[in-house]
């Protein structure tokens, strides 16, 4: 079965013999089965139940299968249910008409049980994958909407010096799995059609040489091995989009008027994922490695959205510092002394605070600048690359809003380390 839940198949067939054969075969194959004797009866039943797939006869008394399908596709509650027509018609025009109305496939009478089962399983699998993708896309849309709603706050308190950086990261991380799913759908559809054509040879009682020749033509052994891998890969793509959605929700969460328990590591991880596009290898340098050394932290009562803003500021600044240190160095030189960012967390010895350290191996901060970096509007970045609010807001969030502390340790030429302490 495709899942732990038994799929419900509706058979719409006026011929009781055909209906009985399909009912018994599908039920024996592990499906729940519902039968309607005509289009009117099917439409009535669909007001009470929602099957996972409909096998719909075309030639029926009253409204035929085409009209039944048209009405199904007009209703929001039934339009997404996959419909497979059952027909003795072989006219291409009729088939095109059915597919135009929204059907996903045809089964030609007299049908073979293996043919029916193969088509039903394939279309249920594709339908379930599509539903999961739509669900993840809806979650992502809601998250992006929430993020857009927060943009005014982000601008006012500079949750990041450039919103474009965040948007670019989101788009990059989403496009990869989405493009992978889209690309694999083409192969999945081709494999499905090849399998259907192969089954038809058995159905039409083709000779053994013909069957063998077709198996060789479609490379049946490879197809049977690769098809499940493709479906699994598509599922992983859906899960990847879901992970991105969860990270965005964690990062963009709105703060309440009171502090709430928060997993600090979730906030750091979600920020790293959003910045992942800036950490990846490019033509001029290898990837920037993020080394996480997490201690066993309790949840901390805090304003989670504000702390995520702190993590974004510090991690983005660390990446900026590393990119600045790479100027004038070749790829090979950087590879010998690779860029890294270390994130370390632990509970202090007195058990009253947690410590968060974010360290890079960039150029470091000159002494004359270190004493000014938390001042309002102070920045060493070029025009257009910062407002000068980032570290000032970071200091305010940590010290004033959370009763903690933040300091910087830096030796020019050996990188910088920001140390945050927060009360437990």
C-alpha positions as MATLAB code, in Angstrom:
seq = 'XXXXXXXXXXXXXXXXXXXXXXXXXXXXXXXXXXXXXXXXXXXXXXXXXXXXXXXXXXXXXXXXXXXXXXXXXXXXXXXXXXXXXXXXXXXXXXXXXXXXXXXXXXXXXXXXXXXXXXXXXXXXXXXXXXXXXXXXXXXXXXXXXXXXXXXXXXXXXXXXXXXXXXXXXXXXXXXXXXXXXXXXXXXXXXXXXXXXXXXXXXXXXXXXXXXXXXXXXXXXXXXXXXXXXXXXXXXXXXXXXXXXXXXXXXXXXXXXXXXXXXXXXXXXXXXXXXXXXXXXXXXXXXXXXXXXXXXXXXXXXXXXXXXXXXXXXXXXXXXXXXXXXXXXXXXXXXXXXXXXXXXXXXXXXXXXXXXXXXXXXXXXXXXXXXXXXXXXXXXXXXXXXXXXXXXXXXXXXXXXXXXXXXXXXXXXXXXXXXXXXXXX';
ca = [
       0.000    0.000    0.000;
       1.018    3.618   -0.527;
       0.454    4.554    3.094;
      -0.813    3.206    6.374;
      -4.249    4.596    5.501;
      -6.305    2.462    3.110;
      -7.105    4.433   -0.023;
     -10.778    4.715   -0.978;
     -11.626    3.993   -4.628;
     -15.030    4.906   -6.087;
     -16.257    2.800   -9.013;
     -18.929    4.438  -11.195;
     -20.223    1.634  -13.440;
     -23.733    0.751  -14.599;
     -22.806   -2.814  -15.572;
     -23.182   -4.900  -12.389;
     -20.847   -7.627  -13.651;
     -18.020   -5.191  -14.375;
     -18.663   -3.377  -11.087;
     -18.525   -6.671   -9.148;
     -15.276   -7.769  -10.787;
     -13.589   -4.431  -10.071;
     -14.981   -4.283   -6.542;
     -13.691   -7.735   -5.586;
     -10.296   -7.264   -7.239;
      -9.589   -3.855   -5.728;
     -10.827   -4.922   -2.303;
      -8.561   -7.976   -2.476;
      -5.694   -5.630   -3.379;
      -6.138   -3.766   -0.082;
      -8.309   -0.815   -1.081;
     -11.563    0.374    0.381;
     -14.119    0.410   -2.429;
     -17.354    2.324   -2.996;
     -19.678    1.628   -5.958;
     -22.105    3.990   -7.691;
     -24.333    2.642  -10.493;
     -24.511    5.889  -12.484;
     -23.348    9.502  -12.618;
     -26.229   10.909  -10.581;
     -25.640    8.391   -7.807;
     -21.902    9.157   -7.789;
     -22.473   12.895   -7.439;
     -24.843   12.290   -4.519;
     -22.365   10.023   -2.738;
     -19.549   12.546   -3.256;
     -21.441   15.012   -1.084;
     -20.797   12.635    1.834;
     -17.455   10.980    1.046;
     -14.183   11.987   -0.582;
     -12.502    9.087   -2.373;
      -8.819    9.109   -3.272;
      -9.499    8.097   -6.889;
     -12.519    7.552   -9.153;
     -12.884    4.870  -11.845;
     -15.559    6.345  -14.104;
     -17.437    4.561  -16.894;
     -18.190    6.727  -19.940;
     -21.264    5.046  -21.469;
     -23.993    5.173  -18.807;
     -27.714    5.941  -18.763;
     -28.659    9.447  -17.653;
     -25.623   11.691  -17.527;
     -22.632   10.002  -19.124;
     -19.092    9.844  -17.815;
     -17.989   12.994  -19.628;
     -20.732   15.099  -18.035;
     -20.111   13.506  -14.644;
     -16.416   14.365  -14.885;
     -17.195   17.938  -15.945;
     -19.401   18.425  -12.877;
     -16.747   16.902  -10.615;
     -14.142   19.347  -11.862;
     -16.482   22.303  -11.308;
     -16.798   21.591   -7.575;
     -13.972   22.712   -5.296;
     -14.428   19.677   -3.032;
     -14.001   17.139   -5.863;
     -11.940   18.852   -8.557;
      -8.620   17.452   -7.330;
      -9.747   13.805   -7.153;
      -7.983   11.895   -9.971;
     -10.432   10.387  -12.470;
      -9.623    7.388  -14.668;
     -12.150    6.726  -17.433;
     -13.245    3.183  -18.237;
     -14.409    2.763  -21.809;
     -14.778    0.408  -24.722;
     -14.269    3.385  -27.044;
     -10.950    3.579  -28.839;
     -11.600    6.839  -30.679;
      -8.758    9.302  -30.126;
     -11.254   12.178  -30.148;
     -13.112   10.662  -27.185;
      -9.867   10.165  -25.283;
      -8.755   13.722  -25.911;
     -12.183   14.950  -24.795;
     -11.885   13.054  -21.518;
      -8.369   14.289  -20.805;
      -9.446   17.841  -21.629;
     -12.220   17.544  -19.057;
      -9.635   16.716  -16.421;
      -9.279   12.916  -16.412;
      -5.777   11.598  -15.736;
      -5.948    8.318  -17.668;
      -8.021    5.729  -19.556;
      -8.657    2.032  -18.994;
      -9.942    0.250  -22.085;
     -12.567   -2.481  -21.723;
     -12.365   -5.400  -21.432;
      -9.826   -4.475  -18.780;
      -7.133   -6.610  -17.204;
      -6.811   -6.509  -13.397;
      -3.033   -5.943  -13.596;
      -3.556   -2.964  -15.901;
      -6.125   -1.457  -13.543;
      -3.944   -1.971  -10.468;
      -0.844   -0.485  -12.118;
      -2.678    2.661  -13.218;
      -4.482    3.079   -9.909;
      -1.263    2.747   -7.882;
       0.705    5.129  -10.101;
      -1.958    7.845  -10.058;
      -2.511    7.525   -6.314;
       1.219    7.915   -5.748;
       1.426   10.957   -8.023;
      -1.691   12.467   -6.449;
      -0.358   12.021   -2.909;
       2.989   13.558   -3.856;
       1.204   16.484   -5.481;
      -0.956   16.989   -2.389;
       2.116   17.047   -0.148;
       3.846   19.486   -2.481;
       0.797   21.773   -2.490;
       0.606   21.565    1.309;
       4.272   22.494    1.678;
       3.866   25.267   -0.890;
       0.870   26.627    1.034;
       2.865   26.527    4.270;
       5.725   28.296    2.549;
       3.394   30.941    1.097;
       1.952   31.561    4.548;
       5.440   31.830    6.004;
       6.591   34.250    3.319;
       3.423   36.292    3.922;
       4.290   36.355    7.626;
       7.819   37.396    6.745;
       6.542   40.205    4.515;
       4.256   41.325    7.324;
       7.328   41.560    9.539;
       9.331   43.556    7.016;
       8.339   46.899    8.504;
       9.636   45.791   11.891;
      12.749   44.394   10.216;
      13.451   47.733    8.563;
      12.768   49.714   11.736;
      15.015   47.593   13.939;
      17.281   46.287   11.145;
      16.734   42.591   11.614;
      19.169   42.489    8.740;
      21.140   45.165    6.956;
      19.769   43.959    3.622;
      16.408   42.228    3.172;
      17.531   41.302   -0.335;
      20.094   38.935    1.192;
      17.356   37.007    2.971;
      15.051   36.921   -0.049;
      17.884   35.668   -2.270;
      18.686   32.923    0.225;
      15.074   31.788    0.455;
      14.638   31.766   -3.331;
      17.857   29.795   -3.837;
      17.042   27.177   -1.222;
      13.472   26.715   -2.489;
      14.300   26.645   -6.188;
      16.710   23.730   -5.840;
      14.247   21.111   -4.504;
      11.341   22.566   -6.493;
      13.340   22.330   -9.723;
      14.423   18.805   -8.824;
      10.810   17.717   -8.309;
       9.726   19.336  -11.570;
      12.559   17.660  -13.493;
      11.813   14.233  -12.053;
       8.096   14.503  -12.864;
       8.982   14.264  -16.565;
      10.834   10.990  -16.027;
       8.100    9.652  -13.744;
       5.452   10.286  -16.400;
       7.594    8.657  -19.112;
       8.303    5.599  -16.970;
       4.603    5.295  -16.163;
       3.674    5.363  -19.852;
       6.368    2.799  -20.721;
       5.010    0.458  -18.027;
       1.451    0.938  -19.251;
       2.513    0.169  -22.842;
       4.319   -2.939  -21.622;
       1.263   -4.138  -19.717;
      -0.815   -3.630  -22.842;
       1.378   -6.156  -24.672;
       0.395   -8.781  -22.106;
      -3.204   -7.660  -22.272;
      -3.255   -8.008  -26.056;
      -1.562  -11.408  -25.816;
       1.513  -10.310  -27.750;
       4.118  -12.907  -28.601;
       7.030  -13.566  -26.277;
       9.552  -12.069  -28.751;
       7.452   -8.887  -29.019;
       7.308   -8.539  -25.246;
      11.043   -9.144  -24.937;
      11.787   -6.629  -27.687;
       9.687   -3.952  -25.969;
      11.288   -4.697  -22.599;
      14.674   -4.132  -24.214;
      13.465   -0.960  -25.921;
      12.306    0.660  -22.663;
      15.188   -0.888  -20.665;
      12.669   -2.496  -18.314;
      15.187   -3.685  -15.713;
      16.646   -0.197  -15.318;
      13.156    1.354  -15.294;
      11.990   -0.919  -12.474;
      15.106   -0.018  -10.492;
      15.070    3.731  -11.207;
      11.336    4.526  -10.928;
      11.130    3.939   -7.142;
      14.316    6.006   -6.681;
      12.781    8.909   -8.599;
       9.622    8.838   -6.481;
      11.731    8.697   -3.321;
      13.847   11.629   -4.525;
      10.716   13.655   -5.217;
       9.527   12.917   -1.699;
      12.872   14.132   -0.337;
      12.436   17.334   -2.335;
       9.063   17.886   -0.702;
      10.611   17.284    2.721;
      13.418   19.749    1.945;
      10.873   22.473    1.163;
       9.123   21.592    4.419;
      12.411   22.002    6.340;
      12.936   25.425    4.765;
       9.398   26.401    5.711;
       9.983   25.342    9.332;
      13.253   27.315    9.474;
      11.570   30.414    8.080;
       8.759   30.135   10.619;
      11.342   29.805   13.402;
      13.327   32.795   12.165;
      10.362   35.051   11.363;
       8.313   34.305   14.457;
       6.671   37.347   16.017;
       7.468   38.186   19.620;
       4.753   38.395   22.234;
       4.721   40.996   24.997;
       6.201   38.465   27.413;
       9.249   36.245   27.138;
       8.619   32.624   26.214;
      10.828   29.499   26.437;
      12.945   29.140   23.296;
      15.475   26.618   21.994;
      18.527   28.756   21.188;
      19.941   26.119   18.852;
      16.778   26.178   16.716;
      17.222   29.918   16.249;
      20.884   29.590   15.258;
      20.196   26.677   12.896;
      17.345   28.460   11.135;
      19.542   31.535   10.608;
      22.394   29.423    9.194;
      19.984   27.747    6.776;
      18.713   31.131    5.542;
      22.328   32.254    4.994;
      23.332   28.948    3.395;
      23.500   30.433   -0.111;
      26.270   32.779    1.085;
      28.222   29.927    2.697;
      28.360   27.677   -0.366;
      31.460   27.395   -2.537;
      31.744   29.734   -5.519;
      34.229   30.428   -8.307;
      36.479   32.549   -6.102;
      36.566   30.506   -2.885;
      35.708   27.151   -1.280;
      32.663   26.852    0.978;
      32.713   28.631    4.322;
      32.529   25.908    6.965;
      30.230   26.441    9.929;
      31.486   24.425   12.894;
      28.813   23.960   15.554;
      29.832   22.904   19.036;
      26.574   22.897   20.972;
      26.384   22.303   24.674;
      23.395   20.939   26.537;
      21.347   24.124   26.938;
      17.998   24.495   28.659;
      15.284   26.491   26.923;
      15.722   30.187   27.657;
      12.873   32.606   28.330;
      13.370   35.368   25.796;
      11.992   37.322   22.859;
      12.842   34.703   20.251;
      12.402   36.938   17.202;
      14.829   39.480   18.644;
      17.473   36.838   19.351;
      17.132   35.549   15.804;
      17.840   39.111   14.690;
      21.042   39.044   16.766;
      22.141   35.742   15.208;
      21.457   37.091   11.713;
      23.493   40.255   12.357;
      26.486   38.431   13.817;
      26.580   35.578   11.300;
      26.088   37.891    8.303;
      28.850   40.166    9.648;
      31.147   37.145   10.025;
      30.549   36.187    6.380;
      31.217   39.787    5.322;
      34.483   39.768    7.298;
      35.605   36.505    5.662;
      34.785   37.778    2.176;
      36.779   40.929    2.913;
      39.733   38.827    4.082;
      39.638   36.874    0.805;
      40.241   39.950   -1.341;
      43.519   39.596   -3.243;
      43.858   35.879   -2.366;
      43.632   33.087   -4.910;
      41.288   30.093   -4.596;
      44.282   27.879   -3.752;
      45.501   30.260   -1.041;
      42.077   30.341    0.593;
      41.868   26.541    0.326;
      45.098   26.180    2.310;
      43.717   28.380    5.085;
      39.968   27.901    4.637;
      37.287   30.242    5.923;
      35.271   29.083    8.897;
      32.751   30.278   11.434;
      32.647   28.550   14.809;
      29.508   28.628   16.931;
      29.891   27.364   20.500;
      27.254   27.246   23.226;
      27.435   26.175   26.851;
      26.085   26.825   30.324;
      28.423   28.920   32.474;
      30.110   27.355   35.498;
      27.757   29.067   37.960;
      24.759   27.599   36.017;
      23.070   31.026   35.931;
      23.824   31.975   32.319;
      24.241   30.496   28.892;
      27.134   31.528   26.673;
      26.992   31.845   22.859;
      30.259   32.423   20.997;
      30.430   33.217   17.280;
      33.976   33.302   15.907;
      35.430   33.803   12.423;
      38.995   33.630   11.077;
      38.811   36.860    9.088;
      41.059   39.915    9.385;
      39.910   40.876   12.863;
      38.942   44.318   14.172;
      41.500   47.087   14.778;
      41.722   48.292   18.395;
      40.614   51.824   17.517;
      37.380   50.462   16.066;
      36.583   47.798   18.699;
      35.519   50.393   21.258;
      33.036   51.949   18.808;
      31.351   48.986   17.108;
      28.299   48.969   19.380;
      27.704   52.707   18.953;
      24.588   53.922   17.146;
      25.105   54.351   13.362;
      28.777   53.357   13.505;
      29.837   51.235   10.524;
      32.986   50.435    8.586;
      31.084   49.058    5.599;
      30.861   50.752    2.214;
      27.854   52.915    1.375;
      24.825   50.751    0.629;
      26.124   47.739    2.551;
      24.882   48.653    6.001;
      22.979   51.240    8.002;
      25.193   51.184   11.062;
      22.303   49.934   13.200;
      23.110   46.205   13.260;
      25.502   45.898   16.193;
      23.855   48.799   18.042;
      20.510   46.995   17.885;
      22.246   43.717   18.777;
      23.693   45.334   21.913;
      20.297   46.781   22.838;
      18.523   43.436   22.401;
      21.046   41.513   24.495;
      21.770   44.043   27.248;
      18.604   46.126   27.612;
      15.900   43.671   26.525;
      17.354   40.462   28.000;
      19.636   41.530   30.835;
      22.637   39.831   29.256;
      25.989   40.971   27.941;
      27.864   41.031   24.632;
      31.553   41.635   24.071;
      34.016   41.201   21.244;
      37.437   39.577   21.356;
      39.569   40.299   18.336;
      43.209   40.344   17.354;
      43.939   41.966   14.017;
      44.858   39.313   11.484;
      43.375   36.486   13.594;
      39.626   36.972   13.338;
      36.913   38.089   15.731;
      34.799   36.417   18.384;
      31.531   37.789   19.754;
      30.568   36.419   23.162;
      26.955   36.650   24.321;
      25.716   35.726   27.786;
      22.027   35.411   28.625;
      20.470   34.702   32.035;
      18.708   31.367   32.385;
];
